[in-house]
Amino acid sequence: MPYINVFDLPLLTCLALIAGAGLIIQYSASYDFPGRYADVLRNLLIAVAVMWVVANVTPIMLMRSAVPIYLIGLLLLIAVALFGDISKGARRWLHIGVTRIQPSEIMKIAMPLMLAWYFHKRESMTHWWDFIIAAVILLVPTALIAKQPDLGTALLVAAAGLAVIYFAGLSWRLIVVVVLGMAIGITALIVSKEKICQPDVAWYVLHDYQKHRVCTLLDPTTDPRGKGFHTIQSTIAVGSGGMAGKGLMKGTQTHLEFIPERTTDFIFAVYAEELGLVGCLLLLLFYTMFVARALMIAASAPTLFTRLLAGAIALIFFAYAFVNMGMVSGILPVVGVPLPLISYGGTAFVTLGLGAGILMSIHRHRKLIQS
């Protein structure tokens, strides 16, 4: 049964534990939304099917498809900028016949594929300008996504690309300089938050809604019924869960409808309220196990392409979980990033299933790849 038994058992176990936790908490969170739980089950089955299909694809085929997938994704992003649907002030969706798609999701996988392919081709003759070319490959689609605007997806695409560039040999000294610069900027915001958040101060880089998110991160009580409502209510829910939680279906913040978007971006607030610190630590353990296994697969991969790709996918899962939990807990700005395999959302499920399938393909075919 060479095409059936294609899953890496440790990786599949981690995914099953995370998805199981997601199904449990989605039952409670989506109880008041008829049909929502059935949609979650459908999305999970589709993700498993995608994972199985991709696990049967060889890494050589993945490498050959890297450039076409990247170019198609880039063209679709340009099409979104020109003809995309506008919803809630953002132009993110594109109609293709009977349905519509969000092309920015494609870039979460297309970006590490493309950069891994590029550095693989330049493996024996990498120079400093290769990192500049890689930065351009990364910045063009990231800028198009940020312009939609979709800050959450842009951050995830940038994180996936930067992971490949770092694993390809980017000096850690440069990374330290960038991190220090960001830390200084954040510190300056915190120190001068009252001045920086005044309406007459122009932030030329950020959109208005992004400015509000930074300001409400620094002090959500400045607009408790508006922009700060999400952060205030989610942190109350997280804190009120205590050690063991209030119990499934017994979350007051959840079922009295104080938590906004409780089946999607803020599902972790429901999880923390009903399952408590113990449940949260278990979930963190499951994610840590998955990322650790993905990094092990990357370390044992036989080619530079597969090592870079597996390492980037590991970081994608980490970034998803870290950013979502951070924004729900009030330590990061609110951005549209789902909790992997737990938040409701078909596109995210498929993207994560695709990433997991790539990891299993790399592990399965590791002895068949010629370097």
N, C-alpha and C positions, 0 to 999 in steps of 0.2 A: 504493500500500500504506500508507495513512495510519494504520491501526491496528496495523501490524506493525512498521514502522521508527519506534519511539517512544523509543528509548534515546538518551541523551546519550553520545556516543562517549568523551570524556575520562573521564566518571564511570564508564561501563561498563568502560573499560580498567583503571581503578584497582580496581574491584570484582573483575575477573577476575584481576588480579595477587594480590590478597589471598586470594581463594578458591583460586587455584592453590597458593599457599604452604600454605594450610590443608589441601588434599587431600594434598599431599606429606607433611606432618608427621603427619596423621591416619593415613596408611597405616602409619607406624611405631608410633605411639602405640596404635592399636587392633588391632595385629597379633595380640595374645593374646585379643581379644574377638571371637569369631565373630559375623558379621553386623553388627558395629558400623560397619564402613566402608561397607557397603551402605546403612545408615541415614543416614550422613553425605551420601552422594550423593543419596539421596531428599530429605533436608531441603534440600539446595542447589537441587535442581530445583524444589521447592515454593516456595522463596524467589524464584527467578527468575520463576516463574509469577505469584506475588503482585505482584512488581515490575512485570511487564508489564501486569497488569490495572490496577493503581493508576496507572501512567503514562498510561493511556487515560482516566482520570477527570479532569475539569477541576477547577482550583482552586476554582471557584464551587461545584461539587458538594461538594468537601471542606469548604468553609466552612459550607454548609448542614447538613452531617452532624456538625459539631463538637459542638454541644450534645447531640444524642441519644447520640452515642458516649460522651461524658463521663458523662452520667447513667446510661447502661447500665453503664459500668465502675464507677461509684460504687455502684450497686445490687448488682452482683456482688460487690464488696468487702464490703459489708454482709452479703450472703448467706454469704460465706466465714466472716466473724466468727461467724455464727450456726450455720451448718450444714456448714462446710467439713471436709475430711478432715485428720486430724492425722498427720503423718509426720515422724519424727525430732525430735519436740518442737515442730513448727511447724504452724500451720493455714494452708495456702496454696492448697489445691486444692479445686475444686468439681466435683462430678459433674453432668453434663448428659446424661442418657440413656446412650448407649453409650460415652461417653468422659468424660474430666475435663479441665478447663482451669485455668490459673493466671491469674485476672483481673487480678492486679497488672501482668502484662505489657501488658495493654491500655492501662494508664495511661501507659506510656512514650511512646505516640503520642497518646493522647486528651488528655493534659495540655497539650502545646504547641498542639494543635489548638484546645482550648477557650480558652486564654489569648490566642492569636493572634486568634481570633474576637472576644473581648471587647475587646481594645485596638483592633482594626479598627473596631468599632462606636463606640468612644469616641475615635476619632482626632482629631476636630476640637474636642473639649471635654474633654480629659484633665485631671483634677485629682489632687491628692495622695491623696484618699480612694480613687481608682481602684486605686492600688497596694495599699491595704489590702484592698480587695475581691479583688484578684488573689491576694494572700497567703492569704486564706481559701480561695479556690478551690484553691490549691496545697496548703495544710496539711491539709485534711480527708482527701483520699485518701492523702496521704503518711503521716499518723498511723495510718490504718487498715492500711496496708502494714507500717509499722514495728511495729505491735502483733502481727502474725502470729506470730512476728517474722521480718522479711525486710529486714535493714538494707541489703544491697546494692541491691535493687530500689528501696527507699525513697530511697536516695541518688541513683540514676539518675533517678527521677521528679522529685525535688526539683531536680536539676541542669537537667533539661529545662525545668521551669517557671521557674526563676530566670533561665535564658538568655532566655526570652521577656520576662520582666519587665525585665531589664537592657536588652535591645535596644529595648524600648518607651520607655525614657527614664529609668530609675531612676538617681539620682545616684551617680556613682562614689565620692563621699565616704562615703556610707553603706556601700558595699561595702568600702571600705578599713577602716572602723571594725569591721565584722564580721570581716574577715580578720585584723585585728590582735588582736581578742578571741580568735579561734580559736588564733592563734599563741601568745598568752600562756598560754592553757589547756594547749596541747600542751607548751609549755616547762615549765609547772608540773608536768605529769605526769612528764616526763623527769627533772626535778630530784628529785622526791619519789617515784619509782617504787617504791622498796622499801617505803615507808609505804602508798602508795595501793593496792598490790596485795595487802595482807594480807587474809585472809578476813574479818576482823571489820570492815572498812571498807565501808560501804554506799554504793553509787552508785545513787541513787534513779531516775535516768533510764534507765540501761542494764540490759539483761537479763544474767543470769549469764554466758552464753556470749560476750556482747559484752565484758564486763569481762575475761574470760580472753584474748580476742583482743587487746585493748589491752595487757594485761600481757605477753603473749608477743611482741608487736611490739617493746616496749621491751627485753625480754630473753628470747628464746625458749629459752635454756638453762636457765631456771628449771623447765621441764617438758619435757625433750627427748624423752620417749617418749609424751607426751600432747598437750597443747594446742600445744606448740611444735614438734611433729614436722613438720607441713606446711611451716612456714617454714624450718626448718633444712635439710630435704631439698631443697626447691626452690632455695634459695640455693646449696647445694652443686652442684646440677645446672647452674644458670646459670653459676657460676664455673668449673666443670670443662670447659665447652665451649671455652674459650680463644678464639683468633682465628678459626679456621676450623671449629671443631666436631669431634666425634668421627666424624661421618659418619652418614648415614641408616641406621637399624636397629642402630647400634653404641653407643647410649647406655647406659652401665652403670647409672646411676641409674634410667633408664626401664625397661629390660628385666630388671633384678633386682628390680623392683617396690618401689623406695624412694620413688618419687614418687606420692603419693596423688592420686586423681581426675585421672589424667594425660591423659584424653581430653576432660575438661571444663574445670573452672576452672584447672587447673595445666598446660594444654597448652603454655603459653609456656616452662615449665621444660624440657619435652621439646625444644621448638624451639631454645632457647638451647644446650642440651647437644649436640645433634646437628648444628646448623648454625652455631653459634658467633656471635661478635660481628659478623662480616660479614653473616650471615643476619639477625641482629636489626636491624642498621642498614638493610638492604634493606626489611624489614617496616615499620620506622618510616617509611621514605621513602614506602612505598605508602600508609600511613595518612595521612601528611602531605599527600600529593597529593590523596587523597580529600577530606579536610577543607578543603583550599584550594579545590578545585573547588566543593564545596558552598557555601562562603562567597562564591565568585564568583557562583554562581547566586542566592544571597540578595541580593547587592549589585545585581544586574541585574533583580530581580523588580519588577513594576510596582505592586504594592499593599502596604500595610502588613501585611496578613494573610500574604501569601506571603513577604515579607521576614522577618517574625518566625518563621514556621514553618520556612523553609529554614535560618535561622541556628540555631534550636533543634536541628534534626536534625543539623546539622554538629557541634554541641557534644555531642549524644548519642553519636555515634560516637567523638569524642575522649574522652569520659568513660569509655566502655566500655574502650577500649584503655589509657588512662592508669591507671585503677583496677586492671585485671587485671594489667598488667605491674608496677605498683607493689607489689601484694600478693605476687606471685610472687617479686619481687626483695627483699622484706623491708623496703620503705620505707613500706608502708601495711598496715593490719590486714587479715586474711583475711576477705573477704566474697564472697558468691556472685555474682560478676560474670564472665560469659564473655568471651573474646577474640573480637571481632567477626569472623564468617564463618570462624573457625578452630576454636573450641571446639565440641564435640558438643552438640547441643541443638536440637530442632525449633522450640520456641517462640521462642527467640532468633533463629534463622534467619529465621523468618517476620516477626518484628518489624523486623529490620534490612532485609529485603526490602521491607517496607511503607514504611519510611522512605526507602529509596533510590528507590522508585517515586514517592513524593511529590515528591522533588527533581526527578526527570525530568519529572513532570507540570508542575511550576512552570516549568521551563526551556522545555518544549515549547509551553506555552500562554501564554508571557509576552507575545506580541503580540496575543493575543485577549482579554486581560483588560481590562475597563474599570475604571479607578480612580475 
